[in-house]
Amino acid sequence: MPAKTNTDAIRDLEQLVVTLRERLDNTREETKRNREEQTKFAETQNDIRGRFIVVEEKLAELKKTAEESDRRRHQLLLLFAGSLLTLVANILVTMFRR
């Protein structure tokens, strides 16, 4: 096989440069798309964090409401027990007076 001439070598190098430029352009486009996707992902992540914070706050409010409800239920039970004891005491006092 005969050796390449300078013209053939230059033509091959020019084709190689064209190919490398296309690859570089493709890589730049892909990098740009990746940056855009990364930006969208970061925005989505921030949105999710915000929603998570809201859910945490609502959960804290729900816990507080449940605690208040338990306290009120306990107070109501004590009030009912006190009323019942007062009723029994009044009945006993009435029975002993006769």
C-alpha positions in Angstrom: 0.0 0.0 0.0 1.5 3.3 -1.0 2.1 6.0 1.7 -0.4 8.8 2.1 0.5 12.0 0.4 0.4 15.3 2.3 -2.9 16.2 0.6 -4.5 12.9 1.7 -3.2 13.4 5.2 -4.5 17.0 5.3 -7.9 15.8 4.0 -8.1 13.1 6.7 -7.2 15.6 9.3 -9.8 18.0 8.1 -12.5 15.3 8.3 -11.3 14.4 11.7 -11.6 18.1 12.8 -15.1 18.3 11.3 -16.0 15.1 13.3 -14.5 16.5 16.5 -16.3 19.8 16.1 -19.7 18.0 15.6 -18.9 15.9 18.7 -18.0 19.1 20.6 -21.2 20.8 19.5 -23.2 17.7 20.6 -21.5 17.7 23.9 -22.2 21.4 24.4 -25.9 20.9 23.6 -26.1 17.9 25.9 -24.4 19.9 28.7 -26.9 22.7 28.2 -29.8 20.2 28.4 -28.3 18.7 31.5 -28.0 22.1 33.1 -31.6 22.9 32.3 -32.8 19.6 33.7 -30.7 20.2 36.8 -32.3 23.6 37.3 -35.7 22.1 36.9 -34.8 19.3 39.3 -33.6 21.9 41.9 -36.8 23.9 41.5 -38.8 20.7 42.0 -36.8 19.8 45.0 -37.3 23.2 46.5 -41.1 22.9 45.9 -41.1 19.5 47.6 -39.2 21.0 50.6 -41.7 23.8 50.9 -44.6 21.3 50.8 -42.9 19.1 53.4 -42.5 22.1 55.7 -46.2 22.9 55.3 -47.1 19.2 56.1 -44.8 19.3 59.2 -46.6 22.5 60.4 -50.0 21.0 59.8 -48.9 17.8 61.7 -47.7 19.9 64.6 -51.1 21.7 64.7 -52.9 18.4 64.6 -50.9 17.1 67.5 -51.6 20.2 69.5 -55.3 19.9 68.7 -55.3 16.2 69.8 -53.5 17.1 73.1 -56.1 19.8 73.8 -58.9 17.4 72.9 -57.5 14.9 75.4 -57.2 17.5 78.1 -60.8 18.6 77.5 -62.0 15.0 77.6 -60.1 14.5 80.8 -61.6 17.6 82.3 -65.1 16.6 81.2 -64.6 13.1 82.8 -63.5 14.7 86.0 -66.5 17.1 86.0 -68.8 14.1 85.4 -67.2 12.1 88.2 -67.5 15.1 90.5 -71.1 15.6 89.6 -71.8 11.9 90.2 -70.1 12.0 93.6 -72.1 15.1 94.5 -75.3 13.4 93.5 -74.5 10.3 95.6 -73.5 12.5 98.5 -76.8 14.4 98.2 -78.8 11.2 98.1 -76.9 9.9 101.2 -77.4 13.1 103.1 -81.1 13.1 102.2 -81.5 9.5 103.3 -79.8 10.1 106.7 -81.9 13.2 107.5 -85.1 11.2 107.4 
